[in-house]
Amino acid sequence: MESIITIATVLTMYFNAANDVNAPYLYNSDFEDGVIHKIEVYEQKADNQMCAKMEYRYSYDDQGRLTTREIMRWDSSKQTWVNDVRHTYKYYKNGYNVETSKWDAARQTYDLPSEVTLYREVAPSLTSVKTFKMNAAKNDMYLVNSLLCMEDLESISDRLFA
């Protein structure tokens, strides 16, 4: 299985969001050589005032595949972006994993993944999707969802980010 979540997928997601003229959100992106590295999201209030909401930061590997997406939230009291959630993408021959980790402000680091979703191509046009969550003791993960999709892995990935 080749590249799944690519620079083009992130660009498509950005353009779909940015072109929705009825959305109450405005987007500012940081492009470099056609690659999105950061997207800032602002909410436009009824009085046309803009308020910072979220910032997404993207990292890619040398094959142009998405490796991390960090989600920051605006802290209006500190007037700065603060870490919130990180999605880490790990690629394998027949699919990929998406790990979700929350920011621990006290320790100033991301926790162990609280959720992991495995996407695996089982056969042509057949994909297995399993989601695991961390237990309360943070020492084991348990299965919360398992399904088979009669769709190829790339189509599923494209819809996740569209």
C-alpha positions, 0 to 999 in steps of 0.5 A, spaced: 500 500 500 502 506 497 502 513 500 495 514 504 494 521 507 498 525 503 499 533 502 494 533 496 489 530 501 490 535 506 490 541 501 483 538 499 481 538 506 483 545 506 480 548 500 473 544 501 473 548 508 475 555 506 471 555 500 464 554 504 462 561 504 456 560 509 461 557 514 462 562 520 469 560 520 475 564 516 481 560 515 489 562 514 494 557 512 501 557 511 504 554 505 511 553 503 512 549 496 505 547 495 505 544 502 500 546 508 504 547 514 499 550 519 492 553 518 489 558 523 481 558 524 477 564 526 470 565 528 466 571 525 461 573 530 455 576 528 458 583 529 463 581 524 469 581 529 474 575 528 476 571 534 481 566 534 479 559 535 484 553 533 490 552 529 492 546 526 500 544 525 502 539 520 508 535 519 510 530 513 515 524 512 520 524 506 514 521 502 510 527 502 505 523 507 502 526 513 505 524 520 502 529 525 497 533 526 497 538 532 491 541 534 492 548 538 486 552 541 486 559 543 487 561 550 484 568 550 486 569 557 494 568 555 493 571 548 496 565 545 495 558 542 496 552 547 497 545 545 490 540 545 491 534 541 496 530 537 494 525 531 500 521 529 500 517 523 504 511 522 504 507 515 505 500 514 505 495 508 497 494 508 495 500 511 496 505 517 494 507 524 492 514 527 494 515 534 490 520 538 494 523 544 492 529 549 496 535 551 498 534 559 499 541 561 502 539 568 507 535 565 508 539 558 508 533 554 503 529 550 500 523 554 500 516 551 495 515 546 488 515 548 485 512 542 488 508 536 484 507 530 487 501 525 486 502 517 488 495 514 486 493 507 484 486 507 483 485 500 482 489 494 476 494 496 475 491 503 478 495 509 478 493 516 477 499 521 478 498 528 478 503 534 481 502 541 481 506 547 486 507 553 483 504 559 482 508 566 488 506 569 492 507 562 495 501 562 491 497 556 487 499 550 480 495 549 476 495 542 471 499 542 469 499 534 470 494 529 468 494 522 469 492 515 468 497 509 467 494 502 471 500 499 478 501 498 483 504 503 485 510 499 477 512 498 476 511 506 482 516 507 480 521 502 473 521 505 476 522 512 479 528 510 475 531 505 
